[in-house]
């Protein structure tokens, strides 16, 4: 039971990380029309944050004690 809950949470967190990456990519595309660097910097932070979230979800999902191995 615990492993199914952990798996569900891991999937949800991974999905949210992917949403952050897509949101950052869309913002990055929109920011190309603006010559100032503020919006581009913010978009890159969203993309990097999403990648970190996905990496953390993968790492914590691979731990043996969490998976019940």
Secondary structure, 3 states (H helix, E strand, C coil): CHHHHHHHHHHHHHHHHHHHHHHHHHHHHHHCCCCCCHHHHHHHHHHHHHHHHHHHHHHHHCCHHHHCC
